[in-house]
Amino acid sequence: MKSQLCTQEKLASTLYQDWATFFGTPNHMHRKIWEWVFVAEALRSNGFLRPGREGLGFAVGSEPLASAFASQGAQILATDLNTSSAVEKGWLINNEHAENKASLNERMLCDEAEFDRLVSFEFVDMNNIPPEFDGRFDFNWSSCAFEYLGSIQHGIDFVRNSMKVLKPGGISVHTTEFNVCSDDETIEEGPTVIFRKKDIQRMIDQLTDDGYKVAEMDWNMGTSPLDYHVDLPPYKQEVHLKLQLQGYTTTSIGVIIHKPHQPITVPRR
């Protein structure tokens, strides 16, 4: 499976719609659903959604991924920013924050007893991943989260640091905001930043230099009718593959990163 951008063709495919149906959201052309499906399929197709695997979710909010992965037998540590910091950022207003694990199985994707057995929850700052997590997990993920870390550089540092929590042979899957309209002008610092192609490429180059393997990137932005629809504020959310954000047209991009089986040492940033 390739790293890729959100497109109508991808989300409308049978493979992606099977996941969308599992999440209870079939035929909704929405980039958030694409993000969930992209992360889930990247992990499934690489053999990580099964008993005996342990995963770490960053900034899980109210997303259904922790319960989905537990339903496949994986043990999950779901994390989010502490509540006081989330209040300061306004995440509670839009239901973008998890205070505990109780809300993570609202769609009942996982049997309740299995969910309680397999899923745990902790507060974690993505800019300061606890060093005791190093080498503990088979996989980790974040869904449109690292654009909130204060700057493009902080986002890149997070992705590179997230590789440290993986065991040799592990996999990391992340989605974030992607600037469709410019590879020059963007939002580089602030509450929400927007990554350009050159920022993603710089991140890929640095991950490669660190010794990791990034799945080939498909830069196709889509040529189907709904790929040209831009949802404007206040968003209708009916077709929401691309949207106007802070004056820029954006969509979601997903990156898959593999840690080699032989141990490597990379300094923490």
C-alpha positions, -999 to +999 in steps of 0.1 A: +000+000+000+013+035-009+014+067+010-012+089-006-035+118-008-073+116-001-092+113-034-127+103-045-113+073-064-096+059-033-125+064-010-150+050-035-131+018-041-145-015-028-116-019-004-121+014+012-159+012+012-157-021+031-139-003+059-162+027+056-192+003+060-175-012+091-172+023+106-209+029+099-202+056+073-207+041+038-208+063+007-200+095+026-173+113+006-155+129+037-118+131+042-121+122+079-135+088+069-108+085+043-082+091+071-097+063+093-098+039+064-063+048+052-048+041+087-068+009+092-060-006+058-023+004+061-021-016+093-043-045+082-025-050+049+008-051+066-004-077+091-006-056+123-043-059+132-043-093+150-039-108+184-004-104+199+002-070+184+004-038+205-005-004+191-002+032+203-027+059+192-018+096+194-044+123+199-073+098+194-101+122+203-134+106+195-122+086+165-133+049+163-098+035+155-089+022+189-121+001+192-117-010+155-082-023+161-092-040+194-120-058+176-093-074+155-075-086+187-048-059+189-039-045+223-042-007+222-029+022+243-050+052+233-036+087+242-046+123+241-035+157+254-043+163+291-077+180+295-066+214+307-043+218+276-071+206+253-095+232+268-069+259+260-067+247+224-105+246+221-106+209+212-135+201+236-158+224+217-156+203+186-154+170+204-118+165+192-105+153+226-107+121+247-108+125+285-108+087+291-114+055+271-151+054+277-160+074+246-137+054+223-162+025+217-194+046+212-199+029+178-197-005+195-172-018+170-157-040+196-173-063+221-174-044+254-156-070+275-129-073+248-126-035+246-121-032+283-095-060+283-075-047+253-077-009+254-061+014+279-058+052+280-032+078+291-026+115+286+004+121+264+019+153+249+029+146+213+057+172+216+071+152+245+066+115+239+076+096+271+109+079+267+096+049+285+075+042+254+107+036+234+107+001+217+074-010+233+049-010+204+044-029+172+026+000+155+014+035+161-009+060+144-023+095+144-052+108+124-050+145+114-032+155+146+004+166+141-007+198+123-018+210+158+017+209+174+026+245+169+047+245+137+056+225+107+089+216+123+072+203+154+050+181+133+080+167+115+099+161+148+068+143+162+067+119+132+104+112+135+102+107+173+071+085+170+093+059+153+113+054+185+083+038+203+083+010+177+099-024+181+121-034+152+099-043+122+072-019+134+050+004+114+038+040+119+009+055+100+000+093+101-024+116+083-023+154+083-033+186+065-020+190+029-019+223+010-034+216-025-030+251-039+006+262-031+040+247-025+052+282-014+027+301+007+011+283+037+006+285+075+039+274+090+033+283+127+002+286+149-026+265+163-031+247+129-004+245+102-007+232+067+019+210+051+031+217+016+045+190-007+080+202+000+074+199+038+062+163+034+091+155+011+116+170+036+100+148+063+103+117+040+140+126+033+148+129+070+130+097+079+150+079+052+182+094+065+172+081+100+172+046+085+134+041+081+115+031+049+087+053+038+061+037+015+061+052-020+041+084-021+013+087-046+010+125-052-022+122-072-047+148-059-076+132-078-093+139-111-129+127-103-157+152-101-158+154-063-120+160-062-128+195-076-154+204-050-141+226-022-162+228+010-163+264+022-169+276+058-193+271+074-187+235+062-217+215+050-197+183+054-217+165+027-188+163+003-157+171+022-127+157+004-112+192+000-119+223+020-109+259+024-088+263+056-074+297+066-075+308+030-059+277+015-075+247-002-065+216+017-071+179+018-056+150+038-024+131+032-013+098+047+022+085+052+033+049+060+067+044+076+084+011+083+111+005+110+137-020+099+140-053+117+176-046+127+179-021+155+189+016+147+197+044+170+184+079+163+187+108+188+155+122+202+147+157+189 
